[in-house]
Amino acid sequence: MSLKSGVDNPRSPLRRFLDRELSAGAKPLRESFRSQHRADRVLLPLPGVGTEVGTAGTAIDTRLRLAFTTAAPVDLAAALGIEQTGRDYQSTGLRMHAVGNELAARLTHTVHALDLANRATPIDRTHDEEEDLARLLIAAAWYQVLTRNPVGFEHTPLYLAARENPGSFTLDRLLQLPHRDLVADVVAQLHQAADGPLVSLRARTRPEGCTPGPTFPSTRITADADLVVDGLLIDFKSDKDSRRFPKASAWQLLGYLLLDTADRYRIDTVGLYLSRSAVLATWPVEEYLDLLGTCRRDLPTLRSVFAELLAGYRADAEPYTPEDEDRVRRLLQKLGPVIEAGHCPTCAQPLPESTRRPRKFCTARCRGRDQAMRRRGLLPGGPIPTLPRPRRKERLEPGEGWQVVSLTPRLRR
């Protein structure tokens, strides 16, 4: 199970649970985010970046973590991807595995030689050093793709070059693959961070108080956040439109908070760092929960119910059959909060006194929110969500008398 895939899919049990629990929706949080987003300029990807925007984002995420702590020079997902190449592919895979190990060794050596987490030095190094480091991080990001999206890995420059000529695929060849615009994009975001709010945050912390890529092994879902710095959970974002704050991103940040059931990281503040605009938006945990409308339950109770959801069903899987949908609805109904009489069914707050007829909702917004959730089938009495089409299509077999007349594909001009 994956937290990201769960929050990205509006039909998944995880997303439906959070949509129901967060009575205020994403609007108040977005307004708070935009009030903090004051940027003089936004770095846009250069033309040569093309479809590799995500690769640039992964590379700059790792580089920013290394500015705070060098405890993990090679990201866990990249290390897993390197190991997986040797298992999933034959001769090409063995070559990619060997080159990947060389990459990990060179990256580790470079990170420690540059002493990136030293608070007595600035966040960035010389331009040439940053370009070399960016090439290493981009190559590591391609290995990460195999861990997160095996289908997408076969479209990476790394895989294509190794498959074309395994014998000539070396570390030097791999480091020549990133387009110069892709390298420049990562370096530009890093130099911009060197003049932004991360500088003061880094200066008042120590490497020992920073956790790169925090994970939650005690839970039944895979999730790796970006960085925890002395109780501040930061998620790095490199979206082109930095003023956007999608609902899935807000829910994902909350998901990290809920997965820390043992309070291992002692998170008291959550935040987003927008690397293309050098903006750091933060909220104390209590304020973040209030903006989302989690007033039905306190944080420990919400964590407990969230863990029960993950134990009861594969929370990121979209139900494909009526039986699956019925099981999900029964689980969500079981986990629903008990609203006492005299309280608003949307936010669970006491209803204000009325001299006229008794009120059912505390505000018009709660009434509208209740209607919206019922229309989406998130509350009892609402419609059953339309199930997607079956994954497998019926296979057509040729009948008697069929004859193949041409194997030439005909493409619409």
C-alpha positions as CSV (number, residue, x, y, z in Angstrom):
1,M,0.0,0.0,0.0
2,S,1.2,3.5,-0.8
3,L,0.1,6.7,1.0
4,K,0.6,8.8,-2.2
5,S,-1.4,6.5,-4.4
6,G,-4.2,6.4,-1.8
7,V,-4.5,10.2,-1.5
8,D,-4.2,10.7,-5.2
9,N,-7.2,8.5,-6.0
10,P,-10.6,10.0,-4.9
11,R,-12.2,6.5,-5.0
12,S,-9.7,4.8,-2.6
13,P,-10.9,4.0,0.9
14,L,-8.1,6.2,2.3
15,R,-9.1,9.3,0.4
16,R,-12.8,8.8,1.1
17,F,-12.0,8.4,4.8
18,L,-10.0,11.7,4.9
19,D,-12.6,13.5,2.8
20,R,-15.2,12.6,5.3
21,E,-13.1,13.3,8.4
22,L,-11.9,16.8,7.3
23,S,-15.1,18.7,7.7
24,A,-13.7,22.1,6.5
25,G,-12.2,20.7,3.2
26,A,-9.1,22.1,1.7
27,K,-10.3,25.7,1.1
28,P,-9.3,27.3,4.5
29,L,-5.9,25.7,4.3
30,R,-5.3,26.9,0.8
31,E,-6.2,30.4,1.8
32,S,-3.7,30.2,4.7
33,F,-1.1,28.8,2.3
34,R,-1.5,31.6,-0.3
35,S,-1.2,34.2,2.4
36,Q,2.2,32.8,3.2
37,H,3.3,32.5,-0.4
38,R,5.0,35.7,-1.2
39,A,7.6,35.2,-3.9
40,D,9.5,37.7,-6.0
41,R,10.2,35.2,-8.8
42,V,9.4,31.6,-9.7
43,L,11.9,29.4,-11.6
44,L,10.3,27.7,-14.5
45,P,11.9,24.5,-16.1
46,L,14.2,25.2,-19.0
47,P,13.1,23.9,-22.4
48,G,15.5,20.9,-22.3
49,V,14.0,19.6,-19.1
50,G,11.0,18.3,-21.1
51,T,9.2,15.4,-19.4
52,E,12.0,15.1,-16.8
53,V,10.4,17.7,-14.4
54,G,9.7,14.9,-11.9
55,T,13.4,13.8,-12.1
56,A,14.5,17.4,-11.3
57,G,12.1,17.4,-8.4
58,T,13.5,14.2,-7.0
59,A,17.1,15.4,-7.4
60,I,16.5,18.8,-5.7
61,D,14.6,17.1,-2.8
62,T,17.6,14.9,-2.1
63,R,20.0,17.8,-2.4
64,L,18.1,19.9,0.1
65,R,18.0,17.0,2.6
66,L,21.8,16.7,2.3
67,A,22.1,20.4,3.3
68,F,20.6,19.4,6.7
69,T,22.1,16.0,7.2
70,T,24.3,13.6,5.3
71,A,23.2,10.5,7.3
72,A,21.8,9.0,4.1
73,P,23.8,10.1,1.0
74,V,22.0,7.5,-1.1
75,D,18.2,7.7,-0.8
76,L,16.5,4.5,0.3
77,A,14.4,4.3,-2.8
78,A,17.5,4.7,-5.0
79,A,19.3,1.9,-3.1
80,L,16.4,-0.4,-3.6
81,G,16.2,0.5,-7.3
82,I,19.9,-0.4,-7.7
83,E,19.4,-3.8,-6.1
84,Q,16.2,-4.4,-8.1
85,T,17.9,-3.9,-11.5
86,G,20.0,-7.0,-10.8
87,R,17.0,-9.1,-10.1
88,D,14.4,-7.9,-12.7
89,Y,16.6,-7.7,-15.8
90,Q,19.1,-10.2,-17.2
91,S,22.5,-9.2,-18.7
92,T,21.4,-5.5,-19.0
93,G,20.3,-5.6,-15.4
94,L,23.6,-6.9,-14.1
95,R,25.4,-4.0,-15.9
96,M,22.9,-1.5,-14.5
97,H,23.4,-3.0,-11.0
98,A,27.2,-2.7,-11.3
99,V,27.0,0.9,-12.5
100,G,24.5,1.7,-9.8
101,N,26.8,0.4,-7.1
102,E,29.6,2.6,-8.5
103,L,27.2,5.6,-8.6
104,A,26.3,5.0,-4.9
105,A,29.9,4.9,-3.9
106,R,30.8,8.0,-5.9
107,L,27.8,9.9,-4.5
108,T,28.6,8.9,-0.9
109,H,32.2,10.0,-1.3
110,T,31.3,13.3,-3.0
111,V,28.7,14.2,-0.3
112,H,31.2,13.6,2.5
113,A,34.0,15.3,0.7
114,L,31.9,18.5,0.2
115,D,30.8,18.3,3.9
116,L,27.3,19.5,2.8
117,A,25.7,19.5,6.3
118,N,28.4,21.7,7.8
119,R,26.6,24.7,9.4
120,A,29.7,26.8,9.1
121,T,29.4,26.7,5.3
122,P,26.6,28.0,3.0
123,I,23.9,25.7,1.7
124,D,25.4,25.7,-1.8
125,R,28.9,25.0,-3.1
126,T,30.7,26.3,-6.2
127,H,28.8,26.1,-9.5
128,D,31.0,23.4,-10.9
129,E,30.7,21.3,-7.7
130,E,26.9,21.6,-7.8
131,E,26.7,20.6,-11.4
132,D,28.7,17.5,-10.8
133,L,26.6,16.7,-7.7
134,A,23.4,17.3,-9.7
135,R,24.4,14.8,-12.3
136,L,24.9,12.2,-9.6
137,L,21.6,13.0,-8.0
138,I,19.7,12.9,-11.4
139,A,21.2,9.4,-12.1
140,A,20.1,8.3,-8.6
141,A,16.6,9.6,-9.3
142,W,16.4,7.4,-12.4
143,Y,17.1,4.3,-10.2
144,Q,14.4,5.5,-7.8
145,V,11.9,5.2,-10.6
146,L,12.2,1.4,-10.7
147,T,11.2,1.3,-7.0
148,R,8.2,3.6,-7.4
149,N,7.1,3.0,-11.0
150,P,8.6,-0.1,-12.7
151,V,6.8,0.6,-16.0
152,G,8.1,4.2,-16.1
153,F,11.7,3.0,-15.5
154,E,11.9,1.4,-19.0
155,H,11.4,4.9,-20.4
156,T,14.3,6.5,-18.5
157,P,17.5,7.5,-20.3
158,L,19.3,5.2,-17.9
159,Y,17.5,2.1,-19.0
160,L,17.4,3.0,-22.7
161,A,21.2,3.6,-22.8
162,A,21.9,0.4,-21.0
163,R,19.6,-1.7,-23.2
164,E,21.1,-0.1,-26.4
165,N,24.6,-1.1,-25.6
166,P,25.2,-2.9,-22.3
167,G,28.9,-3.4,-22.9
168,S,29.6,0.4,-23.2
169,F,27.3,1.4,-20.3
170,T,29.6,2.8,-17.6
171,L,29.3,5.3,-14.8
172,D,30.9,8.0,-17.0
173,R,28.3,7.2,-19.7
174,L,25.5,7.4,-17.2
175,L,26.6,10.8,-16.0
176,Q,26.7,12.2,-19.5
177,L,23.0,11.3,-20.1
178,P,21.3,14.2,-18.2
179,H,20.5,17.1,-20.5
180,R,22.4,20.3,-19.6
181,D,19.0,22.1,-19.0
182,L,18.0,19.4,-16.5
183,V,21.3,19.9,-14.6
184,A,21.0,23.7,-14.8
185,D,17.4,23.5,-13.4
186,V,18.5,21.5,-10.3
187,V,21.4,23.8,-9.7
188,A,19.3,27.0,-10.1
189,Q,16.8,25.7,-7.5
190,L,19.6,25.0,-5.1
191,H,21.2,28.4,-5.5
192,Q,17.8,30.0,-4.9
193,A,17.4,28.0,-1.7
194,A,20.8,29.4,-0.5
195,D,19.1,32.9,-0.2
196,G,15.8,31.7,1.2
197,P,14.2,30.7,4.5
198,L,15.9,27.4,4.7
199,V,19.1,29.2,5.6
200,S,17.9,30.4,9.0
201,L,16.2,27.0,9.7
202,R,19.5,25.2,8.9
203,A,21.5,27.6,11.0
204,R,19.5,27.0,14.2
205,T,19.5,23.2,13.9
206,R,22.1,20.4,14.1
207,P,22.6,17.4,11.8
208,E,21.8,15.1,14.7
209,G,18.3,16.7,15.1
210,C,17.4,16.1,11.4
211,T,15.9,12.9,10.0
212,P,16.1,12.5,6.2
213,G,13.3,10.5,4.5
214,P,11.4,9.6,7.7
215,T,9.5,6.3,7.3
216,F,6.8,4.6,9.3
217,P,7.7,0.9,9.5
218,S,5.1,0.0,12.1
219,T,2.3,0.8,9.7
220,R,0.8,-1.3,6.9
221,I,1.4,1.4,4.2
222,T,4.6,2.7,2.5
223,A,5.2,6.3,3.0
224,D,8.5,8.3,3.1
225,A,8.4,12.0,3.9
226,D,11.2,14.3,2.9
227,L,12.7,15.7,6.2
228,V,12.0,16.2,9.9
229,V,13.9,19.0,11.5
230,D,13.6,19.3,15.3
231,G,9.9,18.5,15.2
232,L,9.1,20.3,11.9
233,L,8.0,17.9,9.1
234,I,8.8,19.4,5.7
235,D,7.6,18.2,2.4
236,F,9.6,19.6,-0.6
237,K,7.7,20.5,-3.7
238,S,9.0,21.6,-7.1
239,D,5.8,22.1,-9.0
240,K,5.9,24.6,-11.8
241,D,2.8,26.4,-10.5
242,S,4.1,26.9,-7.0
243,R,0.9,28.7,-5.8
244,R,-1.2,25.6,-6.3
245,F,-1.8,23.5,-3.2
246,P,-3.7,20.4,-4.4
247,K,-6.0,18.6,-2.0
248,A,-3.9,15.4,-2.4
249,S,-0.8,17.3,-1.2
250,A,-2.6,18.6,1.9
251,W,-4.0,15.1,2.7
252,Q,-0.6,13.5,2.1
253,L,1.0,15.9,4.7
254,L,-1.7,15.0,7.2
255,G,-1.2,11.3,6.4
256,Y,2.5,11.5,7.5
257,L,1.3,13.0,10.8
258,L,-1.3,10.3,11.3
259,L,1.1,7.5,10.5
260,D,3.5,8.5,13.3
261,T,1.3,6.6,15.8
262,A,4.1,6.2,18.3
263,D,5.1,9.9,18.1
264,R,8.6,8.8,17.1
265,Y,9.5,12.0,15.4
266,R,7.7,14.3,17.9
267,I,6.2,16.4,15.1
268,D,4.8,19.7,16.3
269,T,4.8,21.6,13.1
270,V,4.2,20.7,9.4
271,G,5.2,22.6,6.3
272,L,5.9,22.8,2.6
273,Y,9.0,24.2,0.9
274,L,8.4,25.3,-2.7
275,S,11.8,25.0,-4.3
276,R,10.9,27.0,-7.4
277,S,9.8,30.1,-5.5
278,A,11.9,29.6,-2.3
279,V,8.8,29.8,0.0
280,L,8.5,27.9,3.3
281,A,4.9,27.7,4.5
282,T,4.5,26.2,8.0
283,W,1.6,25.5,10.5
284,P,1.7,24.3,14.1
285,V,0.0,20.9,14.1
286,E,-3.0,22.2,16.1
287,E,-3.6,25.0,13.5
288,Y,-3.2,22.6,10.6
289,L,-5.8,20.3,12.0
290,D,-8.2,23.2,12.8
291,L,-7.9,24.5,9.2
292,L,-8.8,21.1,7.9
293,G,-11.7,20.7,10.3
294,T,-10.6,17.6,12.2
295,C,-12.7,18.7,15.1
296,R,-14.6,15.4,15.3
297,R,-11.7,13.7,17.0
298,D,-8.4,14.6,18.7
299,L,-5.1,13.6,17.1
300,P,-4.5,10.4,19.2
301,T,-8.0,9.2,18.4
302,L,-7.7,10.1,14.7
303,R,-4.4,8.2,14.6
304,S,-6.0,5.1,16.1
305,V,-8.9,5.1,13.7
306,F,-6.6,5.7,10.8
307,A,-4.5,2.7,11.8
308,E,-7.8,0.6,12.0
309,L,-8.6,1.7,8.5
310,L,-5.3,0.5,7.2
311,A,-5.7,-2.8,9.0
312,G,-9.2,-3.4,7.7
313,Y,-8.7,-3.0,3.9
314,R,-6.0,-2.2,1.4
315,A,-6.6,1.5,1.8
316,D,-5.0,2.7,-1.5
317,A,-6.9,0.1,-3.7
318,E,-9.9,1.3,-5.6
319,P,-12.9,-1.1,-5.2
320,Y,-13.7,-2.8,-8.5
321,T,-16.6,-5.1,-7.6
322,P,-19.9,-4.5,-5.8
323,E,-18.6,-6.8,-3.1
324,D,-15.5,-4.8,-2.6
325,E,-17.5,-1.5,-2.6
326,D,-19.9,-3.0,0.0
327,R,-17.0,-4.0,2.2
328,V,-15.4,-0.5,2.0
329,R,-18.7,1.2,2.8
330,R,-19.3,-1.0,5.9
331,L,-15.7,-0.3,7.1
332,L,-16.1,3.4,6.7
333,Q,-19.5,3.3,8.4
334,K,-17.9,1.4,11.3
335,L,-15.1,4.0,11.6
336,G,-17.5,6.9,11.5
337,P,-17.6,9.2,14.6
338,V,-20.5,9.1,16.9
339,I,-22.2,12.5,16.9
340,E,-24.1,13.3,20.0
341,A,-27.6,14.9,20.0
342,G,-27.5,18.7,19.9
343,H,-24.2,18.7,17.9
344,C,-23.6,19.6,14.2
345,P,-23.4,16.3,12.2
346,T,-20.6,17.9,10.0
347,C,-18.2,19.3,12.5
348,A,-19.5,17.7,15.7
349,Q,-19.6,21.1,17.5
350,P,-22.5,22.1,19.8
351,L,-25.3,23.6,17.9
352,P,-26.1,27.3,18.8
353,E,-29.3,28.0,20.5
354,S,-32.2,29.1,18.3
355,T,-35.4,30.9,19.3
356,R,-37.1,29.5,16.2
357,R,-37.1,25.9,15.0
358,P,-34.1,23.7,16.2
359,R,-31.1,24.0,14.0
360,K,-29.5,20.9,12.4
361,F,-26.2,22.6,11.3
362,C,-24.2,25.2,13.1
363,T,-23.4,27.2,9.9
364,A,-24.5,27.4,6.3
365,R,-21.0,26.1,5.3
366,C,-21.5,22.9,7.4
367,R,-24.9,22.4,5.7
368,G,-23.3,22.8,2.2
369,R,-20.4,20.5,3.2
370,D,-22.9,17.8,4.4
371,Q,-24.8,18.0,1.1
372,A,-21.6,17.7,-0.9
373,M,-20.4,14.7,1.0
374,R,-23.7,12.9,0.7
375,R,-23.7,13.5,-3.1
376,R,-20.3,11.8,-3.3
377,G,-21.5,8.9,-1.2
378,L,-19.3,9.7,1.8
379,L,-22.2,9.7,4.3
380,P,-25.0,7.3,4.9
381,G,-28.0,7.9,2.6
382,G,-25.8,9.0,-0.3
383,P,-25.5,7.3,-3.7
384,I,-23.1,4.4,-4.2
385,P,-20.1,5.6,-6.2
386,T,-20.0,4.3,-9.8
387,L,-17.6,1.4,-10.1
388,P,-14.9,1.6,-12.7
389,R,-14.9,-0.7,-15.7
390,P,-13.3,-4.2,-15.2
391,R,-9.6,-4.1,-15.6
392,R,-9.5,-7.0,-18.0
393,K,-11.2,-6.6,-21.4
394,E,-12.8,-9.6,-23.1
395,R,-10.5,-11.2,-25.5
396,L,-11.8,-11.6,-29.0
397,E,-11.0,-14.8,-30.8
398,P,-11.1,-15.1,-34.6
399,G,-14.2,-17.0,-35.9
400,E,-14.5,-19.4,-38.7
401,G,-13.7,-18.0,-42.1
402,W,-11.6,-15.1,-40.8
403,Q,-8.5,-14.2,-42.9
404,V,-5.6,-11.9,-42.1
405,V,-5.2,-9.5,-45.1
406,S,-2.7,-7.1,-43.7
407,L,-0.5,-6.5,-40.7
408,T,0.2,-2.9,-41.6
409,P,-0.9,-0.5,-38.8
410,R,-3.2,2.2,-40.1
411,L,-2.7,5.5,-38.1
412,R,-5.1,8.4,-38.3
413,R,-3.5,11.4,-39.9
